[in-house]
């Protein structure tokens, strides 16, 4: 259906170009016929050719050279009146110019709207009938009857084809409007579908979060509290003990926030780029390995689930670097695009053979986190060449969360 519609659109454009050429072709052919069939008369020919040139200039100036005027009803009424005037002068001067009537029909359908189009076609048909019969008939019943029959026939045919063309054009316009409305509805449905998926997922995990909150409170939080109590009892704690004490306090704070189903601490009072910078800076303080953060595109608020997923992916990727990579530097790149947002974490560490099973939950957990948001996680690595982790998720705006 799409290919057929495209071909129809192409033919419609071609026919539109042809319709714009019809008036000039009609004027050219009638002028050639006039020159071939009319006896030579210098003054008469000069006058006629002058009218032809003026008619051509009139069409070029009002229609071809100023397409923006086509939407101005008053301008187009003046333009069409001029076309009819030139047609009347030429057609009544010599019947051979009766073929120029096609210009009137073409312009009436193109630039006039509503009742003005039908009035224009009627006037053009009346002039065409008078031109064909060589002017107004003499005062003779037979001549008047013939004139009336021919005029009625021409007017009927012209009005019938105009009405059919008008109906066809209106149906085409309405079909296009319906297609545009359908496309807009499909786009809106896609947006609502994404919103419903997120809301359904949030509702589905609510009970699981409540269960995990209780377990975290009864296990991790209590364990961190015990560790802090033991470390605080050490007199003059060395640097490593102080670091462990700080980490335990951070873990306890994180466990308590998880119990209350809050967002990760770096996202509470900062946007995602700043939160990533804070995480990278903290990771560098802990490991001594430089970690830089770069942002491309225009940052904008995203759905909390999206921001949390990317932040957690960054934290897990940095944790893997600290555990396994022996890297000397790490780079994080956050890229905002129209439909997706990506996070790339690259290190210059030892790397590994991509695709082989690995111990631990890190990569599996990262992949599951982004897949739940209809995203994708890619890992590129080889021994001695470092590792690149790329997470890509839909750029769902923050408004969807409301």
C-alpha positions as CSV (number, residue, x, y, z in Angstrom):
1,X,0.0,0.0,0.0
2,X,2.8,2.4,0.8
3,X,4.6,1.9,-2.5
4,X,1.3,2.4,-4.4
5,X,0.6,5.6,-2.5
6,X,4.0,6.9,-3.2
7,X,3.6,6.1,-7.0
8,X,0.2,7.9,-6.9
9,X,1.8,10.9,-5.2
10,X,4.5,11.0,-7.9
11,X,1.9,10.9,-10.7
12,X,-0.2,13.6,-8.9
13,X,2.9,15.9,-8.9
14,X,3.6,15.2,-12.6
15,X,0.0,15.9,-13.5
16,X,0.2,19.1,-11.5
17,X,3.2,20.2,-13.6
18,X,1.4,19.3,-16.8
19,X,-1.7,21.2,-15.7
20,X,0.4,24.3,-15.3
21,X,1.8,23.9,-18.8
22,X,-1.7,23.5,-20.5
23,X,-2.5,27.2,-20.7
24,X,0.8,28.0,-22.4
25,X,0.5,25.0,-24.8
26,X,-3.0,26.0,-25.7
27,X,-1.9,29.6,-26.4
28,X,1.1,28.4,-28.4
29,X,-1.0,25.9,-30.5
30,X,-3.8,28.4,-31.2
31,X,-1.2,31.1,-32.2
32,X,0.4,28.7,-34.6
33,X,-2.9,27.7,-36.1
34,X,-3.8,31.4,-36.4
35,X,-0.5,32.1,-38.3
36,X,-1.1,29.2,-40.6
37,X,-4.8,29.7,-41.4
38,X,-5.3,33.4,-41.4
39,X,-4.4,35.5,-44.4
40,X,-1.4,37.8,-43.9
41,X,-2.3,41.2,-42.6
42,X,0.5,43.2,-41.0
43,X,-1.6,45.4,-38.7
44,X,-4.0,42.7,-37.7
45,X,-1.3,40.1,-37.0
46,X,0.7,42.6,-35.0
47,X,-2.3,43.4,-32.9
48,X,-3.2,39.7,-32.4
49,X,0.4,38.7,-31.6
50,X,0.5,41.6,-29.2
51,X,-2.5,40.3,-27.4
52,X,-0.9,36.8,-27.3
53,X,2.2,38.2,-25.8
54,X,0.3,40.2,-23.2
55,X,-1.8,37.1,-22.3
56,X,1.4,35.1,-21.8
57,X,3.0,37.8,-19.7
58,X,-0.2,38.1,-17.6
59,X,-0.2,34.3,-16.9
60,X,3.6,34.3,-16.1
61,X,3.4,37.3,-13.7
62,X,0.3,36.5,-11.8
63,X,0.6,32.7,-11.7
64,X,3.9,31.2,-12.6
65,X,6.3,33.8,-11.0
66,X,4.2,34.4,-7.8
67,X,3.0,31.0,-6.5
68,X,2.5,32.5,-3.1
69,X,-0.4,34.5,-4.5
70,X,-2.3,31.4,-5.3
71,X,-3.7,31.3,-1.7
72,X,-5.0,34.9,-2.0
73,X,-8.5,34.7,-3.2
74,X,-8.8,38.4,-4.3
75,X,-5.6,38.3,-6.3
76,X,-6.6,35.1,-8.1
77,X,-10.0,36.6,-8.9
78,X,-8.3,39.5,-10.6
79,X,-5.9,37.1,-12.4
80,X,-8.7,34.9,-13.7
81,X,-10.7,38.0,-14.8
82,X,-7.7,39.0,-16.9
83,X,-7.4,35.5,-18.4
84,X,-11.1,35.7,-19.4
85,X,-10.6,39.2,-20.9
86,X,-7.7,38.1,-23.1
87,X,-9.6,35.0,-24.1
88,X,-12.7,37.1,-25.1
89,X,-10.5,39.5,-27.1
90,X,-8.7,36.7,-28.9
91,X,-11.5,34.2,-29.3
92,X,-14.1,36.7,-30.6
93,X,-11.4,38.1,-32.9
94,X,-10.7,34.7,-34.5
95,X,-12.5,31.4,-33.7
96,X,-9.2,29.5,-33.9
97,X,-8.4,30.9,-30.5
98,X,-11.3,28.9,-29.1
99,X,-8.8,26.2,-28.0
100,X,-7.5,28.8,-25.5
101,X,-10.6,28.0,-23.5
102,X,-8.6,25.1,-21.9
103,X,-6.5,27.8,-20.1
104,X,-9.7,29.1,-18.5
105,X,-10.8,25.7,-17.3
106,X,-7.4,24.8,-15.9
107,X,-7.0,28.1,-14.0
108,X,-10.6,28.0,-12.7
109,X,-9.9,24.6,-11.1
110,X,-6.5,25.7,-9.8
111,X,-6.9,29.1,-8.3
112,X,-10.6,29.6,-7.7
113,X,-12.4,28.1,-4.7
114,X,-16.1,27.2,-4.0
115,X,-18.8,29.0,-6.0
116,X,-16.2,31.2,-7.7
117,X,-14.8,28.2,-9.5
118,X,-18.2,27.3,-11.0
119,X,-18.9,30.9,-12.0
120,X,-15.5,31.1,-13.7
121,X,-16.1,27.8,-15.6
122,X,-19.6,29.1,-16.7
123,X,-18.2,32.4,-18.0
124,X,-15.4,30.6,-19.7
125,X,-17.8,28.2,-21.4
126,X,-20.0,31.1,-22.6
127,X,-17.0,32.8,-24.2
128,X,-16.0,29.4,-25.7
129,X,-19.4,29.0,-27.3
130,X,-19.4,32.6,-28.7
131,X,-15.9,32.1,-30.1
132,X,-16.8,28.8,-31.7
133,X,-19.9,30.4,-33.4
134,X,-18.0,33.5,-34.4
135,X,-19.7,35.9,-32.0
136,X,-23.2,36.7,-31.0
137,X,-25.8,35.3,-33.5
138,X,-27.9,37.6,-35.7
139,X,-31.5,38.3,-34.9
140,X,-32.8,35.1,-36.5
141,X,-34.8,32.4,-34.7
142,X,-32.8,29.5,-36.2
143,X,-29.4,31.1,-35.6
144,X,-30.5,31.9,-32.0
145,X,-31.7,28.4,-31.4
146,X,-28.5,26.9,-32.8
147,X,-26.5,29.3,-30.7
148,X,-28.5,28.4,-27.6
149,X,-28.2,24.6,-28.1
150,X,-24.5,24.7,-28.7
151,X,-24.0,27.1,-25.7
152,X,-26.1,24.8,-23.5
153,X,-24.1,21.8,-24.6
154,X,-20.7,23.4,-24.0
155,X,-21.8,24.8,-20.6
156,X,-23.3,21.5,-19.5
157,X,-20.2,19.5,-20.5
158,X,-17.8,22.0,-18.8
159,X,-19.9,22.2,-15.6
160,X,-20.2,18.4,-15.4
161,X,-16.5,17.8,-15.7
162,X,-15.8,20.6,-13.3
163,X,-18.2,19.1,-10.7
164,X,-16.7,15.7,-11.1
165,X,-13.2,17.1,-10.8
166,X,-14.2,19.1,-7.7
167,X,-15.8,16.0,-6.0
168,X,-12.7,13.9,-6.8
169,X,-10.4,16.6,-5.5
170,X,-12.3,17.0,-2.3
171,X,-12.3,13.2,-1.7
172,X,-8.6,13.1,-2.3
173,X,-8.0,16.0,0.1
174,X,-10.2,14.3,2.8
175,X,-8.4,11.0,2.3
176,X,-5.0,12.8,2.8
177,X,-6.4,14.5,6.0
178,X,-7.6,11.1,7.3
179,X,-4.2,9.5,6.6
180,X,-2.4,12.4,8.4
181,X,-4.8,12.1,11.3
182,X,-4.3,8.3,11.4
183,X,-0.5,8.8,11.4
184,X,-0.8,11.2,14.3
185,X,-3.1,8.8,16.2
186,X,-0.6,6.0,15.6
187,X,2.2,8.1,17.0
188,X,0.1,9.2,20.0
189,X,-0.8,5.5,20.6
190,X,2.9,4.6,20.5
191,X,3.6,7.2,23.1
192,X,0.7,6.1,25.3
193,X,1.8,2.5,24.9
194,X,5.3,3.3,26.2
195,X,3.7,5.2,29.1
196,X,1.4,2.3,29.9
197,X,4.3,-0.2,29.8
198,X,6.3,1.9,32.3
199,X,3.3,2.3,34.5
200,X,2.5,-1.4,34.4
201,X,6.1,-2.3,35.1
202,X,6.2,0.1,38.1
203,X,3.0,-1.4,39.4
204,X,4.3,-4.9,38.9
205,X,7.5,-4.3,40.8
206,X,6.0,-2.4,43.7
207,X,5.2,-5.5,45.7
208,X,8.7,-6.9,45.0
209,X,10.2,-3.6,46.1
210,X,8.3,-3.8,49.4
211,X,9.5,-7.3,50.0
212,X,13.1,-6.4,49.2
213,X,12.9,-3.3,51.4
214,X,12.1,-5.6,54.4
215,X,14.9,-7.9,53.5
216,X,17.4,-5.1,53.1
217,X,16.4,-3.6,56.4
218,X,16.7,-6.9,58.2
219,X,20.0,-7.9,56.5
220,X,22.2,-5.3,54.8
221,X,21.2,-2.4,57.0
222,X,21.8,-4.4,60.2
223,X,25.2,-5.7,58.8
224,X,26.4,-2.2,57.9
225,X,25.4,-0.9,61.3
226,X,27.4,-3.7,62.9
227,X,30.4,-3.0,60.8
228,X,30.3,0.7,61.6
229,X,30.1,0.0,65.3
230,X,33.1,-2.3,65.1
231,X,35.2,0.1,63.1
232,X,34.4,3.0,65.3
233,X,35.7,1.0,68.2
234,X,39.2,0.9,66.7
235,X,41.6,3.4,68.3
236,X,43.3,5.7,65.9
237,X,42.1,3.9,62.8
238,X,44.6,3.7,59.8
239,X,43.7,5.1,56.4
240,X,42.3,1.8,55.0
241,X,40.1,1.4,58.1
242,X,38.8,5.0,57.6
243,X,38.0,4.3,54.0
244,X,36.2,1.1,55.0
245,X,34.3,3.1,57.6
246,X,33.2,5.7,55.0
247,X,32.2,3.0,52.6
248,X,30.2,1.2,55.2
249,X,28.4,4.4,56.1
250,X,27.6,5.1,52.4
251,X,26.3,1.5,52.1
252,X,24.1,2.0,55.1
253,X,22.7,5.2,53.7
254,X,22.1,3.5,50.4
255,X,20.3,0.6,52.1
256,X,18.1,3.0,54.1
257,X,17.2,4.9,50.9
258,X,16.4,1.7,49.2
259,X,14.1,0.8,52.0
260,X,12.2,4.0,51.4
261,X,12.2,3.4,47.6
262,X,14.1,6.6,46.9
263,X,16.2,7.4,43.9
264,X,19.9,6.9,44.1
265,X,21.6,9.6,46.2
266,X,23.4,11.3,43.3
267,X,20.1,11.9,41.5
268,X,18.3,13.4,44.4
269,X,19.5,16.9,43.9
270,X,21.2,16.7,40.5
271,X,20.6,15.9,36.9
272,X,22.0,12.8,35.2
273,X,25.2,14.3,33.8
274,X,26.1,15.9,37.2
275,X,25.2,12.6,39.0
276,X,27.5,10.7,36.7
277,X,30.3,13.2,37.4
278,X,29.7,12.8,41.1
279,X,29.9,9.0,40.8
280,X,33.0,9.2,38.7
281,X,34.7,11.6,41.1
282,X,33.9,9.3,44.1
283,X,35.2,6.3,42.2
284,X,38.4,8.1,41.3
285,X,38.9,9.0,45.0
286,X,38.5,5.3,46.0
287,X,40.6,3.8,43.2
288,X,43.1,6.5,42.3
289,X,42.2,5.9,38.6
290,X,41.2,9.0,36.6
291,X,37.6,8.8,35.3
292,X,36.3,11.5,33.0
293,X,32.7,12.3,32.0
294,X,31.6,13.8,28.7
295,X,28.1,14.7,27.6
296,X,27.0,15.1,23.9
297,X,23.6,16.4,22.7
298,X,21.3,18.6,24.7
299,X,20.7,17.2,28.2
300,X,17.0,17.0,29.3
301,X,15.1,15.5,32.1
302,X,14.3,11.8,31.5
303,X,11.9,9.4,33.2
304,X,13.4,8.4,36.6
305,X,13.6,4.7,35.6
306,X,15.7,5.7,32.6
307,X,18.1,7.9,34.6
308,X,18.4,5.3,37.4
309,X,19.1,2.5,34.9
310,X,21.9,4.5,33.3
311,X,23.4,5.6,36.6
312,X,23.3,2.1,38.0
313,X,24.9,0.8,34.7
314,X,27.7,3.4,35.2
315,X,28.3,2.3,38.8
316,X,28.4,-1.4,37.9
317,X,30.7,-0.8,35.0
318,X,33.1,1.2,37.1
319,X,32.9,-1.5,39.8
320,X,33.9,-4.1,37.2
321,X,36.8,-1.9,36.1
322,X,38.1,-1.6,39.6
323,X,37.8,-5.4,40.2
324,X,39.1,-6.8,36.9
325,X,40.5,-4.3,34.4
326,X,43.7,-2.9,36.1
327,X,43.1,0.2,34.0
328,X,45.0,3.5,34.1
329,X,42.1,5.6,32.9
330,X,38.3,5.4,32.3
331,X,36.1,7.6,30.1
332,X,32.3,7.9,30.4
333,X,30.2,9.4,27.6
334,X,26.5,10.3,27.9
335,X,24.9,11.0,24.6
336,X,21.4,12.5,24.2
337,X,19.8,11.8,20.9
338,X,16.2,12.4,19.6
339,X,14.8,9.0,20.5
340,X,17.5,7.3,22.6
341,X,20.1,8.1,25.2
342,X,23.3,6.1,25.4
343,X,26.0,5.6,28.0
344,X,29.5,4.5,27.0
345,X,32.1,3.4,29.5
346,X,35.6,2.7,28.1
347,X,38.7,1.7,29.9
348,X,42.3,0.8,28.8
349,X,42.6,-2.2,31.0
350,X,43.4,-5.8,30.4
351,X,40.2,-6.6,28.7
352,X,38.8,-10.1,28.1
353,X,37.5,-12.3,25.4
354,X,34.0,-11.0,24.6
355,X,31.3,-13.6,24.5
356,X,32.9,-16.0,27.0
357,X,31.0,-16.7,30.2
358,X,32.2,-14.5,33.1
359,X,31.9,-14.9,36.8
360,X,29.7,-12.7,38.8
361,X,26.4,-10.8,38.2
362,X,27.8,-7.5,36.9
363,X,27.3,-7.7,33.1
364,X,24.1,-9.9,33.5
365,X,22.6,-7.3,35.9
366,X,23.4,-4.4,33.6
367,X,21.9,-6.1,30.6
368,X,18.7,-7.1,32.5
369,X,18.4,-3.5,33.8
370,X,18.5,-1.9,30.3
371,X,16.5,-4.7,28.6
372,X,13.6,-4.1,31.0
373,X,13.4,-0.6,29.5
374,X,13.4,-2.0,25.9
375,X,17.1,-1.0,25.6
376,X,20.2,-2.8,24.7
377,X,23.6,-3.4,26.2
378,X,26.7,-4.1,24.1
379,X,30.2,-5.1,25.4
380,X,33.3,-4.9,23.2
381,X,36.6,-6.2,24.6
382,X,39.6,-8.3,23.8
383,X,42.6,-9.3,25.9
384,X,45.0,-6.3,26.3
385,X,42.8,-3.9,24.4
386,X,40.5,-2.6,27.2
387,X,36.7,-2.8,27.4
388,X,33.8,-0.7,26.1
389,X,30.4,-1.1,27.6
390,X,27.5,0.7,25.8
391,X,24.0,1.0,27.2
392,X,21.2,2.4,25.0
393,X,17.7,3.0,26.3
394,X,14.7,5.0,25.0
395,X,14.8,8.7,25.8
396,X,11.4,8.7,27.6
397,X,10.8,12.2,28.8
398,X,10.2,13.0,32.4
399,X,6.6,14.1,31.7
400,X,5.6,10.5,31.1
401,X,6.3,9.8,34.8
402,X,3.4,12.1,35.8
